[in-house]
């Protein structure tokens, strides 16, 4: 794969999201949840997952944007950044185990 293309795909995936809800979704639908760049498209997310996990085949991608929210740190009030979450459904028989990547 083109090194320039890999650099651009490296900016798409930010981190895997490991929570109870993401784990339940993974067990039910054979999917994995990632925090992704807010400007990333579904096609770019699919290409990035297949590039960084070469033995994985992506079936579909669903995205969700978590809007900004108000937060308080002591007496200081502020707002959080917008975040984008991607639910990546894997093809049957494919699975990503994040424990082996540590």
C-alpha angles and dihedrals in degrees: 000000000000112000091222090054091050091052091053092046090050088066092055101066114056103173142326114261111228113186138126093266093048091048092050090049090050093052094045101042104017091245139139127214123221135179104233139184110283091233096049118116126220091252092053091048091052092049092047094051092047091047097050095039102041097184093053126097116201117215101184143343128219121187135200129188116216107208128221118284135194117254134180125215105188104302095341118096123201146146132254125233124262112263133196124212124197125202105204114197112207126213118259113285095020123111137169116216110195092188091074093053095062 
